[in-house]
Every structure is written in structure tokens, then in C-alpha cells.
Amino acid sequence: MIRKQFLLNSGMLFLVAFLFGCGETAPPVASKPAPTTAAKVVPAAPAVVPALPAEEIVSPEVLVKKEDPAALFQYNPEGRRDPFKSIIIAIGKRSASENLPPLQRKELSEMKVIGIVWGGFGHGAVIQTQDGKGYPVRKGTRIGMNNGVISQITNKEVVIEEKYLDIFGETKVRNVVMELHPQKEGLE
């Protein structure tokens, strides 16, 4: 019984001393001085901070003002391109590993016209690849790795239309002419 009363009294005394303390305000917190390059560093004496009255006790959360970073900056994507989307537009070129006809697996520079036929059915041509194989083609046949389409076959040449994107992102059309008998340089 006496022990309970002793504990209760000492607890109340500690609480009163803690809440009322000396009544002085706390000195301003000084920043740490920069370490010197001297060989001996003497530790500073610990500062004694008097206790604050109950009305002046402030929690550490109030002293440090935490601002929400999301409130400081908000991204508005309107009028801007997607930063995760590639700026290089890779259309037109397809890999040779896909299941494509042989004429679409080769570049146009690797092919040559070896024959043109015409009659009541229109014009047709035979295109030879570098491996020596010949393939019959007509108007509308897809040819080349850039999705070229044969647009015209005449008695002397085959015209291929290729669509491509220029550096500004605009679709352009390029006509590639493959002649049956290309002129040799230096000969008339």
C-alpha cells in the first residue's frame, strides 16, 4: 500500500516538473560547424536545453514543414508528345524472318528485269534475284522490302511505287524504274 502511494506521488512530481520546468524559452538551434582539417578534433560540450512550459511544447512535425511534392508540380501532357514513345517511326521495313514471298525479302537493288511479255492479257515481267531464280510479276505485285508495288509495266521497263516517311513524318511516294536493258556507261 505504501509502495503504491510512493509510486503515485513520485509519478505526479515527475509530471509536474516536466510540464512546468524552468519557464525559459529554448535557445535557437545552431547549425553544425564545418569540420576542420586539424589533426585533433575536440568534441563540443553538450548544450543544456531547459524544458518548455506545456503551452509552448511543439511537436517536431509542426517545426518541419513538409510540403507535398505532388502539390508542387503537376504534369500537363496536353500538346506534348508521349515521352515513352519512340521518335523513330519504323514502318515499311520488315524483317526477313517473317513469312513473306521471296520478292518481298530482297531489296530492289538486288533484282533485275530479265524479260517482259505482253499480249491480250496485258503486260507481265520476269524478275531475277541475285541467287539466279526468276519470278513472274504483274501490275499490283508487291516487291521489295519497302512494300513497293508494281504500278506499270511497259515494253522496256517496270515502274515500282514505294511509299516512305520523310524526316518530317509526311508520306511520300518514290518511283523506282527497272529497265529491261539498262544502258551501260561509256557505250552509245
ABEGO torsion letter per residue (X at the ends): XAAAAAAAAAAAAAAAAAAAEAGBBBBBBBBBBBBBABABBBBBBBBBBBBBBAAABBBAAAABBBBBAAAABBBBABGBBBAABBABBBBGBBBAABBBBAAAABBAAABBBABBBBBAAEBBBBBBBAAGBBBBBBBGBBBEAAGBBBABBBAABBBBBBBBBBAAGBBBBBBBBBBABBBBBGBX
